[in-house]
Amino acid sequence: MKKYLFDEFENVSPQTWKTKIQADLKGASYNETLLWKTNDGITVKPFYTKEDRTLDQIDLPKNGFKICQTIEVGKVEEANYLAIDALKRGANSLEFILKEPINIKTLLANIEVKNILVFFKLQFLSSEFTKNISKYVGIKNCFFNIDIIGNLSLTGNWFNSFKADHLEVKNISKETNNFLAVNTSIYQNAGANIPQQLAYSLAHANEYLNYFGPEIARHIHFNISIGSNYFFEIAKLRALRILWRSLLNEYNSQETHTLIFSKPSLRNKTLYDYNVNMLRTTSECMSGILGGSDVISNQPYNKTFQKSDEFGERISRNQLLILQQESELKEAQNIADGTYYIESITRQLASKSLDIFKQIEKGGGFLQQLKNGVIQKKIKESARKEQEQFNNEELVLLGTNKIQNPNDKMGTIINSPSFVKSRKEKTLIEPIIQNRLAEQLEKNRLKKES
């Protein structure tokens, strides 16, 4: 019989380890001393064993992730130039942010759209324009970020009205695929904790399933913001796929895979010592890769204070290229399988999120809870706690609330809106406000510069 090196050693059970640790603590409480409770309500243990494996089957992408270049379309010809340049420099998918209908042929001139994925984030709602784009690009390669509930959450209003918006979506569904997005980034950038983000994503998507029927599931994809809690963000993406599969099972849907489009969060990005933003986005992109994102679009290091420029976009794209090619993470979507710590966190996040989701459904569903202000209140509570930790330097952003460079001056180089602005228009519901943790501190520092 063949023997292995470790056959000579006896297996050690988790209880044996715990007993040994308890003895070494010399009377101190194991639970109070070594168990860590996160803001998300997740318990982190001092050690993990194979007993912590969950063996959950997660439907991850088959061929790694795609690098996406995001382009805000002002002048159409300029956007076309930037898109072609990005593809030449390593991007293999594109996201266009459109404020109004444009000439799609001019925007996509000389671009082989059949060979890439093209995403359109529309800040307006038009079934006619959407169908025209889909016909030109091809329904397999074309994705739309159309999210009428997300628009309500973010702005406090429908594009037109509940009935008109849902009718437009229904019209779009007749001739277009992959057109419905669930923008969970709204909740993350407003300060929701991870179980809340997952629960709100699920409840948000469930409103579409309830209204349009389970067949709409094949058209839905998720837009996610990735935060700085490295292992937890990996687990967040994996938990989302588990939860989505569970929800579809309730509808007897046979859909297996949904596309996840990830971007680093803006909540922890800073004006001062802004080069640290590159370290933050690198870590966040790694979480997105290892968590199983289908597509990742990086945030430029100067996103918080400058208009889009060639240097910032190139650096952000090169970060992904280095991770993909030099760090050999091109097809690393399964790398977290079998990791006891991540699998344990994944299961806990999924469980807590499901509890919140059930509470939302008992309260009348996501839309009803938005109208009642319940979702907004919960996010504010979570954001307030996180803000207090930042203000007390328990949550550290280097160069901002810790180890500041007093010679760092920003007032003369800001050329883009950096702070949340108050809005005065009338809204149907209270909008969910996205803001960065460092905003008030940065305002105070900018005042001292002048």
C-alpha positions in Angstrom: 0.0 0.0 0.0 1.4 3.4 -1.0 2.2 5.7 2.0 2.2 9.5 2.0 4.3 11.8 4.1 1.4 13.0 6.3 0.1 9.4 6.9 2.6 9.3 9.9 0.7 12.1 11.6 -2.6 11.8 13.4 -5.5 13.9 12.3 -6.3 16.8 14.7 -10.0 17.7 15.1 -11.2 21.3 15.5 -12.2 20.5 19.0 -8.7 19.4 19.9 -7.3 22.6 18.5 -9.9 24.6 20.4 -9.1 22.8 23.7 -5.4 23.4 23.2 -6.0 27.1 22.5 -8.3 27.4 25.5 -5.6 25.9 27.8 -3.0 28.4 26.4 -5.4 31.3 27.1 -5.0 30.5 30.8 -8.6 31.2 31.8 -9.4 34.0 29.3 -12.6 33.5 27.3 -12.0 31.9 23.8 -15.1 33.6 22.4 -14.3 37.1 23.8 -10.6 37.0 23.1 -10.2 35.3 19.7 -13.5 35.6 17.9 -13.8 38.8 15.9 -17.2 40.2 15.0 -17.2 42.4 11.9 -19.5 45.3 11.0 -21.3 42.9 8.7 -22.1 40.7 11.7 -19.8 37.9 10.5 -17.8 35.9 13.0 -14.2 35.4 12.1 -12.4 32.5 13.9 -8.7 32.2 14.7 -8.4 29.0 12.7 -10.3 27.0 10.0 -10.2 23.4 9.1 -11.8 21.2 6.4 -14.9 21.0 8.5 -15.5 24.6 7.5 -15.8 23.7 3.8 -19.3 24.1 2.4 -18.8 22.4 -1.0 -21.2 24.9 -2.6 -21.4 24.6 -6.3 -20.9 28.1 -7.7 -21.6 28.9 -11.4 -18.4 30.8 -12.2 -17.3 32.1 -15.6 -15.6 29.5 -17.8 -13.0 31.6 -19.5 -11.7 34.1 -17.0 -12.5 37.8 -17.0 -12.6 40.5 -19.6 -10.9 43.9 -19.2 -13.4 46.7 -19.9 -12.7 50.3 -20.8 -15.4 52.7 -19.6 -16.0 55.8 -21.7 -18.3 58.7 -20.9 -19.6 59.8 -24.3 -19.5 63.6 -24.9 -18.3 64.1 -28.4 -19.1 60.9 -30.3 -16.1 61.1 -32.6 -13.8 61.5 -29.6 -15.4 58.5 -27.8 -14.9 56.4 -30.9 -11.2 57.3 -30.9 -10.8 56.5 -27.2 -12.6 53.1 -27.7 -10.3 52.1 -30.6 -7.2 53.2 -28.7 -8.3 51.2 -25.6 -8.8 48.0 -27.7 -5.4 48.4 -29.2 -3.9 48.8 -25.7 -5.3 45.6 -24.2 -9.0 46.1 -23.4 -11.3 43.5 -24.8 -14.7 45.0 -23.9 -16.2 48.5 -23.8 -18.7 50.3 -21.7 -20.2 53.6 -23.1 -22.1 55.9 -20.7 -24.7 57.8 -22.7 -26.6 60.9 -21.5 -28.7 61.1 -24.7 -29.3 59.2 -27.9 -26.3 59.4 -30.3 -25.3 58.2 -33.8 -24.4 54.6 -33.0 -22.7 54.0 -36.4 -20.3 56.9 -35.7 -19.6 55.7 -32.1 -18.7 52.2 -33.2 -17.1 53.0 -36.5 -14.1 50.7 -37.3 -14.8 48.6 -34.2 -15.3 44.8 -34.7 -18.2 44.6 -32.3 -18.7 40.9 -33.0 -15.4 40.1 -31.3 -16.0 42.0 -28.0 -18.6 42.7 -25.4 -20.1 46.1 -25.6 -22.0 47.6 -22.6 -24.3 50.7 -22.8 -25.1 52.5 -19.6 -28.1 54.7 -20.5 -29.0 57.7 -18.4 -32.3 57.9 -20.2 -35.0 55.3 -21.2 -35.8 54.7 -24.8 -37.0 51.3 -26.2 -36.6 52.5 -29.8 -33.0 53.6 -29.3 -32.1 50.5 -27.4 -33.5 48.2 -30.0 -31.6 50.1 -32.8 -28.3 49.6 -30.9 -29.0 45.9 -30.3 -29.7 45.3 -34.0 -26.5 47.1 -35.0 -24.2 45.4 -32.5 -25.8 42.0 -32.3 -27.8 40.6 -29.4 -25.1 38.2 -28.2 -22.4 40.8 -27.7 -24.5 43.7 -26.6 -25.4 44.5 -22.9 -27.5 47.4 -21.6 -27.4 48.8 -18.1 -31.1 49.6 -18.0 -32.3 49.7 -14.4 -35.5 51.5 -13.7 -35.5 50.6 -10.0 -31.9 51.6 -9.7 -32.8 55.0 -11.2 -35.6 55.3 -8.6 -33.2 54.4 -5.8 -30.5 56.8 -6.9 -32.6 59.8 -8.0 -35.8 59.4 -6.1 -37.9 59.3 -9.3 -38.8 57.0 -12.2 -37.6 58.0 -15.6 -41.2 58.8 -16.5 -43.6 56.9 -14.2 -43.9 53.4 -12.8 -46.3 52.3 -15.5 -44.5 54.0 -18.4 -41.0 52.7 -17.3 -42.2 49.1 -17.0 -43.9 49.4 -20.4 -40.7 50.6 -22.0 -38.8 47.7 -20.5 -41.5 45.3 -21.8 -41.1 46.8 -25.3 -37.3 46.4 -25.1 -37.6 42.7 -24.1 -39.4 41.9 -27.4 -36.3 42.5 -29.6 -33.3 42.7 -27.2 -31.3 40.5 -24.9 -29.1 41.2 -21.9 -30.8 44.6 -21.3 -31.7 44.6 -17.6 -29.1 45.5 -14.9 -29.2 45.4 -11.1 -26.9 48.2 -10.0 -25.9 47.1 -6.5 -23.0 49.6 -6.7 -25.6 52.2 -5.6 -25.9 50.5 -2.2 -22.2 49.9 -1.7 -21.2 53.4 -2.5 -23.8 54.8 -0.1 -22.3 52.8 2.8 -24.4 49.6 3.0 -22.6 46.7 4.6 -22.1 43.5 2.6 -25.1 41.5 3.8 -27.3 44.5 3.0 -25.7 44.9 -0.5 -26.4 41.3 -1.2 -30.0 41.3 0.2 -30.9 44.5 -1.6 -29.5 43.1 -4.8 -31.6 40.0 -4.5 -34.8 42.0 -3.5 -34.1 44.5 -6.3 -33.9 41.7 -8.9 -36.9 40.0 -7.4 -39.0 43.0 -8.2 -38.2 42.4 -11.9 -38.9 38.7 -11.6 -42.3 39.4 -9.9 -43.4 41.9 -12.5 -42.1 40.4 -15.7 -42.0 36.8 -14.8 -39.1 34.3 -14.4 -38.3 34.4 -18.2 -36.8 37.9 -17.6 -34.0 36.2 -15.6 -32.0 35.5 -18.7 -31.8 39.2 -19.5 -30.5 40.3 -16.0 -26.9 41.0 -15.1 -25.4 42.5 -12.0 -23.2 45.6 -11.6 -21.1 45.4 -8.5 -18.8 47.8 -6.6 -15.8 46.1 -4.9 -14.7 47.5 -1.6 -11.4 47.2 0.3 -12.2 44.2 2.6 -10.2 41.8 0.4 -11.4 38.3 1.4 -14.9 39.5 2.2 -15.3 41.0 -1.3 -14.2 37.7 -2.9 -16.8 36.0 -0.7 -19.4 38.6 -1.6 -19.3 37.8 -5.3 -19.5 34.1 -4.6 -22.4 34.5 -2.2 -24.3 36.6 -4.8 -24.2 33.7 -7.3 -25.4 31.3 -4.6 -28.2 33.6 -3.6 -29.2 34.2 -7.3 -29.3 30.5 -8.0 -31.5 29.9 -4.9 -33.9 32.6 -5.9 -34.2 31.3 -9.5 -34.9 27.8 -8.1 -37.9 29.3 -6.3 -39.2 30.4 -9.8 -38.3 27.0 -11.3 -36.0 28.9 -13.7 -33.4 26.9 -15.6 -31.0 29.8 -16.0 -27.6 28.9 -14.7 -25.2 31.8 -15.2 -25.6 35.5 -14.8 -22.9 38.1 -15.8 -21.3 40.1 -13.1 -19.7 43.4 -14.1 -17.4 44.7 -11.4 -15.8 48.1 -10.6 -13.7 49.2 -7.6 -15.7 51.3 -5.1 -15.5 55.1 -5.0 -16.4 55.2 -1.3 -12.9 54.8 0.0 -11.1 56.8 -2.7 -9.4 60.1 -1.7 -8.2 63.5 -3.0 -5.1 63.7 -0.9 -2.2 61.3 -1.3 -4.2 60.1 -4.4 -1.6 57.7 -5.6 -2.7 55.4 -2.8 -5.9 55.0 -4.8 -3.9 52.8 -7.2 -3.1 50.4 -4.4 -6.7 50.4 -3.3 -8.0 49.6 -6.8 -5.4 46.9 -7.4 -6.6 45.1 -4.3 -10.2 45.6 -5.3 -9.7 44.3 -8.8 -8.0 41.2 -7.4 -11.0 40.6 -5.3 -13.2 41.0 -8.4 -11.0 38.5 -10.3 -10.8 35.9 -7.6 -14.5 36.3 -6.7 -15.4 35.3 -10.3 -16.4 38.5 -12.1 -17.1 38.1 -15.8 -16.0 41.7 -16.6 -14.0 44.2 -14.7 -13.6 48.0 -15.4 -11.1 49.7 -13.2 -11.4 53.2 -11.7 -8.6 55.7 -12.5 -6.6 56.9 -9.5 -7.6 60.5 -10.2 -11.4 59.8 -10.7 -12.3 61.7 -7.6 -10.9 65.1 -8.6 -10.1 65.2 -12.4 -11.9 64.7 -15.6 -11.1 61.6 -17.5 -7.6 61.8 -19.1 -5.4 59.5 -21.2 -2.8 58.9 -18.4 -5.3 58.0 -15.7 -7.2 55.6 -18.0 -4.1 54.0 -19.3 -2.8 53.3 -15.8 -6.1 51.8 -14.6 -6.2 49.6 -17.7 -2.6 48.5 -17.2 -3.3 47.5 -13.6 -5.8 44.9 -15.0 -3.4 43.8 -17.7 -0.6 43.2 -15.1 -3.0 41.2 -13.0 -4.3 39.2 -15.9 -1.1 38.5 -17.8 2.0 39.1 -15.5 0.4 37.9 -12.3 -1.2 35.0 -14.2 -4.7 35.6 -13.0 -6.2 35.3 -16.5 -8.3 32.3 -15.5 -8.2 32.4 -11.7 -12.0 32.3 -11.2 -11.9 29.0 -9.3 -9.0 29.8 -7.1 -11.1 30.3 -4.0 -12.7 26.9 -4.2 -11.8 24.8 -1.2 -10.4 27.7 0.9 -11.9 27.1 4.3 -11.9 30.8 5.4 -13.5 32.2 2.2 -16.0 29.4 2.0 -17.0 30.0 5.7 -17.4 33.7 5.1 -19.4 33.1 1.9 -21.9 30.9 3.7 -22.3 33.4 6.5 -22.8 36.3 4.2 -25.3 34.3 2.1 -27.2 33.3 5.3 -27.4 36.8 6.8 -28.3 38.3 3.4 -31.1 35.8 3.0 -32.5 36.8 6.4 -32.6 40.4 5.4 -34.1 39.5 2.0 -36.9 37.6 3.8 -37.6 40.6 6.1 -37.9 42.8 3.0 -40.3 40.5 1.3 -42.4 40.2 4.5 -42.5 44.1 4.5 -44.1 44.2 1.1 -41.0 43.9 -1.1 -38.2 46.1 -2.2 -40.2 48.9 -3.8 -42.5 49.2 -0.9 -39.6 49.4 1.5 -38.0 52.0 -0.6 -41.2 54.1 -0.6 -41.5 53.7 3.2 -37.9 54.8 3.6 -36.8 51.6 5.3 -34.0 50.7 2.9 -32.6 54.3 3.1 -32.7 54.2 6.9 -30.8 50.9 7.1 -28.1 52.2 4.7 -27.8 55.4 6.7 -27.3 53.5 9.9 -24.6 51.3 8.3 -22.9 54.4 6.7 -23.0 56.3 9.9 -21.2 53.5 11.8 -18.6 53.3 9.1 -18.1 57.1 9.0 -17.6 57.2 12.8 -14.9 54.5 12.5 -13.2 56.6 9.8 -13.5 59.8 11.9 -12.0 57.9 15.0 -9.2 56.5 12.8 -10.4 53.0 13.5 -11.0 52.6 9.8 -7.8 54.0 8.2 -7.3 55.5 4.7 -3.5 56.2 4.6 -2.6 59.7 3.6 -6.0 61.0 4.5 -7.0 60.3 8.1 -3.6 58.8 9.0 -0.1 59.7 8.1 -1.1 62.9 6.3 1.4 64.8 4.1 1.0 68.5 5.2 2.7 69.6 2.0 0.0 67.9 -0.1 -2.1 70.6 -1.8 -5.1 69.8 -4.0 -7.0 73.0 -4.5 -5.3 74.0 -7.7 -5.6 70.7 -9.6 -9.3 69.8 -8.9 -11.2 70.2 -12.2 -14.1 67.8 -11.6 -16.9 67.6 -9.0 -15.4 65.9 -5.9 -18.2 66.1 -3.4 -21.9 65.2 -3.0 -24.1 68.1 -4.1 -27.5 68.7 -2.5 -30.5 68.5 -4.9 -33.6 70.6 -4.7 -36.0 68.9 -7.1 -39.1 67.2 -5.8 -38.8 63.4 -5.6 -41.3 60.5 -5.1 -39.0 58.8 -2.5 -36.0 59.8 -0.6 -33.0 59.0 -2.9 -30.1 56.9 -1.7 -27.1 59.3 -1.5 -23.6 58.0 -2.5 -20.7 59.7 -0.9 -17.1 59.1 0.0 -15.8 58.6 3.5 -13.2 61.3 3.3 -15.4 64.1 2.0 -15.8 66.2 5.1 -12.1 65.8 6.1 -11.1 66.9 2.6 -13.3 69.9 2.6 -11.7 71.0 5.9 -8.2 70.6 4.4 -9.1 72.5 1.3 -10.4 75.4 3.4 -7.0 75.6 5.2 -5.2 75.7 1.8 -7.0 78.9 0.8 
